[in-house]
Amino acid sequence: MLKLGVIGYGSRIGNVIRRLIEEEPSCRIAAIVDPRSEEIKRERTDLSDVRFYGQAEEMLAEEKLDGVLIGTRCSLHTEMALKVLPSGLPLYLEKPVSTTYDDLYRLKEAYERHRSEVVVSFPLRLTRMIQLVKEIVDSGKIGTVEHVQAINNTPYGAVYFQNWYRDVNETGGLFLQKATHDFDYINYVLGQKPVSVCAMTSKQIFNGSKPAGLKCVDCEENRTCEDSTAFWPSPKREKWAYCAYAADSGNEDSGSAIVRYESGMHATYSQSFFVRRKAGARGARFMGYKGTIEFDFFASRMKVYMHHSPRVETIEFEAANDHFGGDTQLVRNFANVMQGREKSLSPLDDGLLSALMCLKARESAQTGTFQTITWDRGAKR
């Protein structure tokens, strides 16, 4: 039996563990660290044999575990990882791996000391779609990639203004929440190092003047507002409780970045959080001299356009509700890592780089400057 320790048992990590057990039935939750322990016990009677701890250090000292999963809120990802890394246990770490420069450097230094096997929650790189994109790019079929155009128009974006995600101190902003995935798969496909970034953000929609802390159930406009959650069924209503147009709604509602890579080519990326329904899109175009690969995760479709012959190849994928199939591949990899069969397919080195890119993009947007993507603390940001 593979014994799992969990630090922060929220809905996201709960879904990850459910898939992990489906893929590897020998996995069992042995211990949980969470301040909501009594609430979790009431809600999850199937966890009656699980031991609960108040501190991660206690769990790591008392339990003989095969792996640890961190699913805390984002601002604690680094802090908890720093407690686990010295144990040498395989670690599944939710993204973003850090939300501040200080945390990022602390995590990098600890990882370089201990080199534990870490699987970062970057499912997009392991989807069948991105695996095929990389295969085609690596084959040379479209030539060397000389430009990338990527988008992420999120149709469920209100979660970043009505849920706890609205707290920028927790999320670090929406580059760290969303772009971290997209930067990662772009880096993965290109196999190049990013060297600089410039970025811009806007808050044009969710910038109202409703009172801070206002909840939909208490708003006089909750029957006419398109984003009202006042009449949603519980408990979803409570999770998406807050007014998206309140003064404390938090995050930007759109952002864009231009990233230069070591070869001199550049990638553009843009994300928005106010589109709805079928306006949602997430994907990219990878362009070489010989051809272009275009794909959309939401549409489960890829096209390969050849530039010098009248040929377009269309590939359809089966839709999947686990980050387009990537979560299944991630948990399968983590199960194999715990058993010594594989190395991480989404290593912490890549999680650190993606977080650094997001922090530099955020700083660029805040200061109106180009930012060098470097680990040199003395370099001008």
Secondary structure as a PSIPRED ss2 file (coil, helix, strand):
# PSIPRED VFORMAT (PSIPRED V4.0)

   1 M C   1.000  0.000  0.000
   2 L E   0.000  0.000  1.000
   3 K E   0.000  0.000  1.000
   4 L E   0.000  0.000  1.000
   5 G E   0.000  0.000  1.000
   6 V E   0.000  0.000  1.000
   7 I E   0.000  0.000  1.000
   8 G C   1.000  0.000  0.000
   9 Y C   1.000  0.000  0.000
  10 G C   1.000  0.000  0.000
  11 S H   0.000  1.000  0.000
  12 R H   0.000  1.000  0.000
  13 I H   0.000  1.000  0.000
  14 G H   0.000  1.000  0.000
  15 N H   0.000  1.000  0.000
  16 V H   0.000  1.000  0.000
  17 I H   0.000  1.000  0.000
  18 R H   0.000  1.000  0.000
  19 R H   0.000  1.000  0.000
  20 L H   0.000  1.000  0.000
  21 I H   0.000  1.000  0.000
  22 E H   0.000  1.000  0.000
  23 E H   0.000  1.000  0.000
  24 E C   1.000  0.000  0.000
  25 P C   1.000  0.000  0.000
  26 S C   1.000  0.000  0.000
  27 C E   0.000  0.000  1.000
  28 R E   0.000  0.000  1.000
  29 I E   0.000  0.000  1.000
  30 A E   0.000  0.000  1.000
  31 A E   0.000  0.000  1.000
  32 I E   0.000  0.000  1.000
  33 V E   0.000  0.000  1.000
  34 D C   1.000  0.000  0.000
  35 P C   1.000  0.000  0.000
  36 R C   1.000  0.000  0.000
  37 S H   0.000  1.000  0.000
  38 E H   0.000  1.000  0.000
  39 E H   0.000  1.000  0.000
  40 I H   0.000  1.000  0.000
  41 K H   0.000  1.000  0.000
  42 R H   0.000  1.000  0.000
  43 E H   0.000  1.000  0.000
  44 R C   1.000  0.000  0.000
  45 T H   0.000  1.000  0.000
  46 D H   0.000  1.000  0.000
  47 L H   0.000  1.000  0.000
  48 S C   1.000  0.000  0.000
  49 D C   1.000  0.000  0.000
  50 V C   1.000  0.000  0.000
  51 R E   0.000  0.000  1.000
  52 F E   0.000  0.000  1.000
  53 Y E   0.000  0.000  1.000
  54 G C   1.000  0.000  0.000
  55 Q C   1.000  0.000  0.000
  56 A H   0.000  1.000  0.000
  57 E H   0.000  1.000  0.000
  58 E H   0.000  1.000  0.000
  59 M H   0.000  1.000  0.000
  60 L H   0.000  1.000  0.000
  61 A H   0.000  1.000  0.000
  62 E H   0.000  1.000  0.000
  63 E C   1.000  0.000  0.000
  64 K C   1.000  0.000  0.000
  65 L C   1.000  0.000  0.000
  66 D C   1.000  0.000  0.000
  67 G E   0.000  0.000  1.000
  68 V E   0.000  0.000  1.000
  69 L E   0.000  0.000  1.000
  70 I E   0.000  0.000  1.000
  71 G C   1.000  0.000  0.000
  72 T C   1.000  0.000  0.000
  73 R C   1.000  0.000  0.000
  74 C H   0.000  1.000  0.000
  75 S H   0.000  1.000  0.000
  76 L H   0.000  1.000  0.000
  77 H H   0.000  1.000  0.000
  78 T H   0.000  1.000  0.000
  79 E H   0.000  1.000  0.000
  80 M H   0.000  1.000  0.000
  81 A H   0.000  1.000  0.000
  82 L H   0.000  1.000  0.000
  83 K H   0.000  1.000  0.000
  84 V H   0.000  1.000  0.000
  85 L H   0.000  1.000  0.000
  86 P H   0.000  1.000  0.000
  87 S H   0.000  1.000  0.000
  88 G C   1.000  0.000  0.000
  89 L C   1.000  0.000  0.000
  90 P C   1.000  0.000  0.000
  91 L E   0.000  0.000  1.000
  92 Y E   0.000  0.000  1.000
  93 L E   0.000  0.000  1.000
  94 E C   1.000  0.000  0.000
  95 K C   1.000  0.000  0.000
  96 P C   1.000  0.000  0.000
  97 V C   1.000  0.000  0.000
  98 S C   1.000  0.000  0.000
  99 T C   1.000  0.000  0.000
 100 T C   1.000  0.000  0.000
 101 Y H   0.000  1.000  0.000
 102 D H   0.000  1.000  0.000
 103 D H   0.000  1.000  0.000
 104 L H   0.000  1.000  0.000
 105 Y H   0.000  1.000  0.000
 106 R H   0.000  1.000  0.000
 107 L H   0.000  1.000  0.000
 108 K H   0.000  1.000  0.000
 109 E H   0.000  1.000  0.000
 110 A H   0.000  1.000  0.000
 111 Y H   0.000  1.000  0.000
 112 E H   0.000  1.000  0.000
 113 R H   0.000  1.000  0.000
 114 H H   0.000  1.000  0.000
 115 R C   1.000  0.000  0.000
 116 S C   1.000  0.000  0.000
 117 E C   1.000  0.000  0.000
 118 V E   0.000  0.000  1.000
 119 V E   0.000  0.000  1.000
 120 V E   0.000  0.000  1.000
 121 S C   1.000  0.000  0.000
 122 F C   1.000  0.000  0.000
 123 P H   0.000  1.000  0.000
 124 L H   0.000  1.000  0.000
 125 R H   0.000  1.000  0.000
 126 L H   0.000  1.000  0.000
 127 T C   1.000  0.000  0.000
 128 R H   0.000  1.000  0.000
 129 M H   0.000  1.000  0.000
 130 I H   0.000  1.000  0.000
 131 Q H   0.000  1.000  0.000
 132 L H   0.000  1.000  0.000
 133 V H   0.000  1.000  0.000
 134 K H   0.000  1.000  0.000
 135 E H   0.000  1.000  0.000
 136 I H   0.000  1.000  0.000
 137 V H   0.000  1.000  0.000
 138 D H   0.000  1.000  0.000
 139 S H   0.000  1.000  0.000
 140 G C   1.000  0.000  0.000
 141 K C   1.000  0.000  0.000
 142 I C   1.000  0.000  0.000
 143 G C   1.000  0.000  0.000
 144 T C   1.000  0.000  0.000
 145 V E   0.000  0.000  1.000
 146 E E   0.000  0.000  1.000
 147 H E   0.000  0.000  1.000
 148 V E   0.000  0.000  1.000
 149 Q E   0.000  0.000  1.000
 150 A E   0.000  0.000  1.000
 151 I E   0.000  0.000  1.000
 152 N E   0.000  0.000  1.000
 153 N E   0.000  0.000  1.000
 154 T C   1.000  0.000  0.000
 155 P C   1.000  0.000  0.000
 156 Y C   1.000  0.000  0.000
 157 G C   1.000  0.000  0.000
 158 A C   1.000  0.000  0.000
 159 V H   0.000  1.000  0.000
 160 Y H   0.000  1.000  0.000
 161 F H   0.000  1.000  0.000
 162 Q H   0.000  1.000  0.000
 163 N C   1.000  0.000  0.000
 164 W H   0.000  1.000  0.000
 165 Y H   0.000  1.000  0.000
 166 R H   0.000  1.000  0.000
 167 D C   1.000  0.000  0.000
 168 V H   0.000  1.000  0.000
 169 N H   0.000  1.000  0.000
 170 E H   0.000  1.000  0.000
 171 T H   0.000  1.000  0.000
 172 G C   1.000  0.000  0.000
 173 G C   1.000  0.000  0.000
 174 L H   0.000  1.000  0.000
 175 F H   0.000  1.000  0.000
 176 L H   0.000  1.000  0.000
 177 Q H   0.000  1.000  0.000
 178 K H   0.000  1.000  0.000
 179 A H   0.000  1.000  0.000
 180 T H   0.000  1.000  0.000
 181 H H   0.000  1.000  0.000
 182 D H   0.000  1.000  0.000
 183 F H   0.000  1.000  0.000
 184 D H   0.000  1.000  0.000
 185 Y H   0.000  1.000  0.000
 186 I H   0.000  1.000  0.000
 187 N H   0.000  1.000  0.000
 188 Y H   0.000  1.000  0.000
 189 V H   0.000  1.000  0.000
 190 L H   0.000  1.000  0.000
 191 G C   1.000  0.000  0.000
 192 Q C   1.000  0.000  0.000
 193 K C   1.000  0.000  0.000
 194 P E   0.000  0.000  1.000
 195 V E   0.000  0.000  1.000
 196 S E   0.000  0.000  1.000
 197 V E   0.000  0.000  1.000
 198 C E   0.000  0.000  1.000
 199 A E   0.000  0.000  1.000
 200 M E   0.000  0.000  1.000
 201 T E   0.000  0.000  1.000
 202 S E   0.000  0.000  1.000
 203 K C   1.000  0.000  0.000
 204 Q C   1.000  0.000  0.000
 205 I C   1.000  0.000  0.000
 206 F C   1.000  0.000  0.000
 207 N C   1.000  0.000  0.000
 208 G C   1.000  0.000  0.000
 209 S C   1.000  0.000  0.000
 210 K E   0.000  0.000  1.000
 211 P C   1.000  0.000  0.000
 212 A C   1.000  0.000  0.000
 213 G C   1.000  0.000  0.000
 214 L C   1.000  0.000  0.000
 215 K E   0.000  0.000  1.000
 216 C H   0.000  1.000  0.000
 217 V H   0.000  1.000  0.000
 218 D H   0.000  1.000  0.000
 219 C C   1.000  0.000  0.000
 220 E C   1.000  0.000  0.000
 221 E C   1.000  0.000  0.000
 222 N C   1.000  0.000  0.000
 223 R C   1.000  0.000  0.000
 224 T C   1.000  0.000  0.000
 225 C C   1.000  0.000  0.000
 226 E C   1.000  0.000  0.000
 227 D C   1.000  0.000  0.000
 228 S C   1.000  0.000  0.000
 229 T C   1.000  0.000  0.000
 230 A C   1.000  0.000  0.000
 231 F C   1.000  0.000  0.000
 232 W C   1.000  0.000  0.000
 233 P C   1.000  0.000  0.000
 234 S C   1.000  0.000  0.000
 235 P C   1.000  0.000  0.000
 236 K H   0.000  1.000  0.000
 237 R H   0.000  1.000  0.000
 238 E H   0.000  1.000  0.000
 239 K H   0.000  1.000  0.000
 240 W C   1.000  0.000  0.000
 241 A C   1.000  0.000  0.000
 242 Y E   0.000  0.000  1.000
 243 C C   1.000  0.000  0.000
 244 A C   1.000  0.000  0.000
 245 Y C   1.000  0.000  0.000
 246 A E   0.000  0.000  1.000
 247 A C   1.000  0.000  0.000
 248 D C   1.000  0.000  0.000
 249 S C   1.000  0.000  0.000
 250 G C   1.000  0.000  0.000
 251 N C   1.000  0.000  0.000
 252 E C   1.000  0.000  0.000
 253 D C   1.000  0.000  0.000
 254 S E   0.000  0.000  1.000
 255 G E   0.000  0.000  1.000
 256 S E   0.000  0.000  1.000
 257 A E   0.000  0.000  1.000
 258 I E   0.000  0.000  1.000
 259 V E   0.000  0.000  1.000
 260 R E   0.000  0.000  1.000
 261 Y E   0.000  0.000  1.000
 262 E C   1.000  0.000  0.000
 263 S C   1.000  0.000  0.000
 264 G C   1.000  0.000  0.000
 265 M C   1.000  0.000  0.000
 266 H E   0.000  0.000  1.000
 267 A E   0.000  0.000  1.000
 268 T E   0.000  0.000  1.000
 269 Y E   0.000  0.000  1.000
 270 S E   0.000  0.000  1.000
 271 Q E   0.000  0.000  1.000
 272 S E   0.000  0.000  1.000
 273 F C   1.000  0.000  0.000
 274 F C   1.000  0.000  0.000
 275 V C   1.000  0.000  0.000
 276 R C   1.000  0.000  0.000
 277 R H   0.000  1.000  0.000
 278 K H   0.000  1.000  0.000
 279 A H   0.000  1.000  0.000
 280 G C   1.000  0.000  0.000
 281 A E   0.000  0.000  1.000
 282 R E   0.000  0.000  1.000
 283 G E   0.000  0.000  1.000
 284 A E   0.000  0.000  1.000
 285 R E   0.000  0.000  1.000
 286 F E   0.000  0.000  1.000
 287 M E   0.000  0.000  1.000
 288 G E   0.000  0.000  1.000
 289 Y C   1.000  0.000  0.000
 290 K C   1.000  0.000  0.000
 291 G E   0.000  0.000  1.000
 292 T E   0.000  0.000  1.000
 293 I E   0.000  0.000  1.000
 294 E E   0.000  0.000  1.000
 295 F E   0.000  0.000  1.000
 296 D E   0.000  0.000  1.000
 297 F C   1.000  0.000  0.000
 298 F C   1.000  0.000  0.000
 299 A C   1.000  0.000  0.000
 300 S C   1.000  0.000  0.000
 301 R E   0.000  0.000  1.000
 302 M E   0.000  0.000  1.000
 303 K E   0.000  0.000  1.000
 304 V E   0.000  0.000  1.000
 305 Y E   0.000  0.000  1.000
 306 M E   0.000  0.000  1.000
 307 H C   1.000  0.000  0.000
 308 H C   1.000  0.000  0.000
 309 S C   1.000  0.000  0.000
 310 P C   1.000  0.000  0.000
 311 R C   1.000  0.000  0.000
 312 V E   0.000  0.000  1.000
 313 E E   0.000  0.000  1.000
 314 T E   0.000  0.000  1.000
 315 I E   0.000  0.000  1.000
 316 E E   0.000  0.000  1.000
 317 F C   1.000  0.000  0.000
 318 E C   1.000  0.000  0.000
 319 A C   1.000  0.000  0.000
 320 A C   1.000  0.000  0.000
 321 N C   1.000  0.000  0.000
 322 D C   1.000  0.000  0.000
 323 H C   1.000  0.000  0.000
 324 F C   1.000  0.000  0.000
 325 G C   1.000  0.000  0.000
 326 G H   0.000  1.000  0.000
 327 D H   0.000  1.000  0.000
 328 T H   0.000  1.000  0.000
 329 Q H   0.000  1.000  0.000
 330 L H   0.000  1.000  0.000
 331 V H   0.000  1.000  0.000
 332 R H   0.000  1.000  0.000
 333 N H   0.000  1.000  0.000
 334 F H   0.000  1.000  0.000
 335 A H   0.000  1.000  0.000
 336 N H   0.000  1.000  0.000
 337 V H   0.000  1.000  0.000
 338 M H   0.000  1.000  0.000
 339 Q C   1.000  0.000  0.000
 340 G C   1.000  0.000  0.000
 341 R C   1.000  0.000  0.000
 342 E C   1.000  0.000  0.000
 343 K C   1.000  0.000  0.000
 344 S C   1.000  0.000  0.000
 345 L C   1.000  0.000  0.000
 346 S C   1.000  0.000  0.000
 347 P C   1.000  0.000  0.000
 348 L H   0.000  1.000  0.000
 349 D H   0.000  1.000  0.000
 350 D H   0.000  1.000  0.000
 351 G H   0.000  1.000  0.000
 352 L H   0.000  1.000  0.000
 353 L H   0.000  1.000  0.000
 354 S H   0.000  1.000  0.000
 355 A H   0.000  1.000  0.000
 356 L H   0.000  1.000  0.000
 357 M H   0.000  1.000  0.000
 358 C H   0.000  1.000  0.000
 359 L H   0.000  1.000  0.000
 360 K H   0.000  1.000  0.000
 361 A H   0.000  1.000  0.000
 362 R H   0.000  1.000  0.000
 363 E H   0.000  1.000  0.000
 364 S H   0.000  1.000  0.000
 365 A H   0.000  1.000  0.000
 366 Q H   0.000  1.000  0.000
 367 T H   0.000  1.000  0.000
 368 G C   1.000  0.000  0.000
 369 T C   1.000  0.000  0.000
 370 F C   1.000  0.000  0.000
 371 Q E   0.000  0.000  1.000
 372 T E   0.000  0.000  1.000
 373 I C   1.000  0.000  0.000
 374 T C   1.000  0.000  0.000
 375 W C   1.000  0.000  0.000
 376 D C   1.000  0.000  0.000
 377 R C   1.000  0.000  0.000
 378 G C   1.000  0.000  0.000
 379 A C   1.000  0.000  0.000
 380 K C   1.000  0.000  0.000
 381 R C   1.000  0.000  0.000
